[in-house]
Amino acid sequence: MLDGAVECFSAGKRKNSEEAREAEKEQLHAKIGQQAIEIDFLRKKSKQLGL
């Protein structure tokens, strides 16, 4: 019975860890997308200004 309890509690930690990693991954993808948009904007504006 105790062996099963250990597995039960560790599975919950593993699931939370995976969820946290997935949330961080989504946040980083959003940040990369935002930075790509900013780079494109700055690239266009620098060409317009002749820089």
Secondary structure, DSSP 8 states (H G I E B T S, - for coil): -HHHHHHHHHHHHHHHHHHHHHHHHHHHHHHHHHHHHHHHHHHHHHHHTT-
